[in-house]
Amino acid sequence: METAVSPQKPAESQALETLRATVESLTGVTVKQAQRIDDLTTALLSAQEQNAALRERLAGLEARKATETTEPAQPQNPEATERRLQQGYGVTLKRSRRTWWQRLFSV
């Protein structure tokens, strides 16, 4: 017994090939976009971890700064500061340790 295969019409065959090509193209684009989403998700998680680590470090530095004793500020240019002091700039006069009423009644 012979089976007869009906030949497809050329228009249907062309439409079917176009549909297959479109599906293959869309599948490729979908795979690329899924990979891009995975890459961006990985980058986001990494950035969130770095952000958390930096926040912890900042909190530690702020806590350390709050507990440290303050040291006197050092001039940025000591030679220029010394020269200005020698020329009389920035010199503060010593105040008397006596209060106004002690000076008033001193002999």
C-alpha positions in Angstrom: 0.0 0.0 0.0 1.4 3.3 -0.9 0.8 6.4 1.2 0.3 9.5 -0.7 1.8 12.7 0.7 0.0 15.7 -0.4 2.4 18.3 -1.6 2.2 21.6 0.4 1.3 24.7 -1.3 4.2 27.0 -2.0 2.6 29.9 -0.1 2.0 27.8 3.0 5.6 26.4 2.8 7.0 29.9 2.6 4.9 31.1 5.5 6.0 28.2 7.6 9.7 28.8 7.0 9.2 32.5 7.8 7.5 31.6 11.1 10.3 29.1 12.0 13.0 31.8 11.3 11.1 34.3 13.4 10.8 31.9 16.3 14.5 31.0 16.1 15.4 34.7 16.1 13.2 35.5 19.0 14.5 32.5 21.0 18.1 33.8 20.4 17.1 37.3 21.6 15.3 35.9 24.6 18.4 33.9 25.6 20.6 37.0 25.3 18.2 39.1 27.3 18.0 36.4 30.0 21.8 36.3 30.2 21.9 40.1 30.5 19.3 40.0 33.3 21.5 37.5 35.1 24.6 39.6 34.7 22.8 42.8 35.9 21.4 40.9 38.9 24.8 39.7 39.8 26.2 43.2 39.5 23.4 44.6 41.6 24.0 42.1 44.4 27.7 42.8 44.4 27.1 46.5 44.6 24.7 46.0 47.5 27.3 44.0 49.4 29.9 46.7 48.8 27.4 49.3 49.9 26.8 47.4 53.1 30.5 47.0 53.8 31.2 50.7 53.2 28.3 51.7 55.5 29.8 49.5 58.2 33.2 50.9 57.7 31.8 54.5 57.8 29.9 53.7 61.0 33.1 52.4 62.6 35.1 55.4 61.5 32.5 57.8 62.8 32.4 55.9 66.1 36.2 56.0 66.4 36.3 59.7 65.6 33.7 60.4 68.3 35.8 58.6 70.9 39.2 59.9 69.9 40.7 62.8 71.8 41.1 65.9 69.6 44.6 66.9 68.9 45.6 70.5 68.2 45.5 71.4 64.5 48.9 71.5 62.9 49.6 74.3 60.4 49.7 73.2 56.7 52.8 75.2 56.1 54.9 75.5 59.4 57.6 77.7 57.9 55.1 80.3 56.7 53.3 80.2 60.1 56.6 80.7 62.0 57.5 83.6 59.7 54.1 85.3 60.3 54.5 84.9 64.0 57.9 86.5 63.9 56.4 89.4 61.9 53.8 89.8 64.6 50.8 88.4 62.8 48.6 86.0 64.7 50.2 86.7 68.1 47.8 86.7 71.0 48.6 88.8 74.0 48.7 87.1 77.4 45.9 88.2 79.6 46.4 88.8 83.2 45.3 86.1 85.5 43.9 88.6 87.9 40.2 89.3 87.7 38.8 92.9 87.3 38.0 93.2 91.0 41.5 92.1 92.0 43.0 94.7 89.8 40.6 97.3 91.1 41.6 96.7 94.7 45.3 96.0 94.3 47.9 98.4 95.6 
